[in-house]
Amino acid sequence: MQEWYQSRALYEAVNKLITNGDFENAYKMAYEIPDKVIKAKAFSKIAVEIAKKGKNYKEAIKKAIDVAYDINNEEQTTKTLMSLAFEFLNLGKIDDALEIARFIRDVSNRSKIEAEAALKLAKEGNVSEAMKIINNIMDEDVKTWVTSRLVSTL
């Protein structure tokens, strides 16, 4: 329990450093977080905030993915990566979201990210690219769902 409280305190410190734009020290502090799930959350937050500032965030994504894989629980790793991918989808960074999704081992959850990316592309008018993504979705239930949603999007 002590580890969790320490991790939460360090996470809050990371958030304050991010707010101040001090990403270098935010990284240093995030590496010190003992709880792997909270550490992964911190690294994801850093990556998203760097992207929001319009800075080069590619290395930050890589670090966030690496830390997510340090979690010794596949379900939690999947949740962490899905959350990160959805954050990048919400930022309109579809290619980055799809790249993050490639690291999700669970086919159904990876397919959900791909489906949401396809819908976003279709809403932006890029239907042919959306269809390419849909056609490559491996989970047939998700593929059926997104195809029906695509019709209502157009």
Order of alpha helices (4+ residues) and beta strands (2+ residues): alpha-alpha-alpha-alpha-alpha-alpha-alpha-alpha-alpha
